[in-house]
Amino acid sequence: MEPPDVEARDPEREPPTPPDSSAVAAQEEEICALREEVGQLKQAVRSHATVDQAIGALAAISNIRPEQAWDVLAEVSQHTNLKLRLVAEQVVEWTCDGELSEEVRRALQESLARQEQCDPPQDS
C-alpha cells in the first residue's frame, strides 16, 4: 500500500510560489561570474605550467639557477612588451622546433649574457 499524498490531503496548504524573477536573475548572474572565474583559473594553471617549463628549459640550457631563469623571462617580457606567458610559450616552443621570434631571441640573448652561470659539478 502506497503512503497517502500529503499535499493532496491538505486543502489549506498553498501551492509553492514561483521563484522571484530578480532572485533567478541574480542566481544566473552569479553562475555566469563563477563560470568566468573557473575559466580564468584554468587559464592561470595552464600559464603557470608553461612558465615553469620555460624556467626549467632556460635553467638547463643556459646553466643558470631557476631564479635567474625567472628573472630572464621577466626581463625579456619587459623589453619586448609581451606578456610573460607569451614569452614562456615561445621559449617552450623554441626547445621543440628551434623557432624564436627575432625580438624575443635578441632580448633573451642579452639577458642571458648578463647572468652568472652555475658552477660545474665537482667530480667525487
SVG drawing of the C-alpha trace seen along z (x, -y; Angstrom):
<svg xmlns="http://www.w3.org/2000/svg" viewBox="-9 -47 95 49">
<polyline fill="none" stroke="black" stroke-width="0.4" points="0.0,0.0 1.4,-3.4 1.6,-6.3 -1.1,-8.9 -0.2,-12.1 0.1,-14.7 -0.2,-17.7 -3.4,-16.3 -5.0,-15.9 -4.1,-19.4 -6.5,-21.9 -5.1,-24.8 -1.6,-24.4 -0.8,-27.0 0.9,-25.9 4.6,-26.7 5.2,-30.2 7.4,-30.5 10.8,-32.0 11.1,-35.7 12.4,-36.8 15.0,-39.1 16.3,-36.2 16.6,-34.0 18.4,-36.7 20.8,-37.2 21.5,-33.4 22.1,-33.4 24.5,-36.3 26.3,-34.6 26.6,-31.4 28.0,-33.3 30.5,-35.1 31.6,-31.7 32.0,-30.1 34.1,-33.1 36.2,-32.7 36.7,-29.0 37.8,-29.7 40.3,-32.3 41.7,-29.8 42.1,-27.1 44.0,-29.5 46.1,-30.6 47.0,-27.0 48.0,-26.3 50.0,-29.6 51.8,-28.7 52.8,-25.3 54.1,-26.9 56.1,-29.4 57.6,-26.6 58.5,-24.7 60.2,-27.7 62.1,-28.4 63.3,-24.8 64.4,-24.9 66.3,-28.1 68.0,-26.9 69.1,-23.7 70.2,-25.1 72.0,-28.1 73.3,-26.5 71.7,-29.1 69.6,-28.8 65.8,-28.7 65.5,-32.1 67.8,-33.6 65.7,-32.0 62.6,-33.6 64.4,-37.0 65.4,-36.4 61.8,-35.7 60.6,-38.8 63.2,-40.9 62.5,-39.7 58.8,-40.3 59.5,-43.9 61.9,-44.6 59.7,-43.1 56.5,-44.4 55.0,-40.9 53.2,-39.2 55.4,-36.8 53.1,-33.9 53.7,-34.6 57.4,-34.8 57.3,-31.5 55.2,-29.9 57.8,-31.0 60.7,-29.6 58.9,-26.2 58.2,-26.0 61.8,-27.0 63.0,-24.0 60.9,-21.8 61.3,-23.4 64.2,-25.9 62.0,-28.8 62.0,-32.0 60.9,-35.5 63.8,-37.8 62.7,-40.3 62.5,-37.6 65.7,-35.9 67.7,-39.2 66.3,-40.1 66.8,-36.6 70.5,-36.6 71.1,-39.9 69.5,-38.9 71.3,-35.5 74.6,-37.2 74.2,-39.2 73.6,-36.0 76.3,-34.3 76.4,-30.6 76.3,-27.9 79.5,-26.3 80.2,-23.0 79.6,-19.9 82.6,-18.6 83.8,-15.1 83.7,-13.0"/>
</svg>
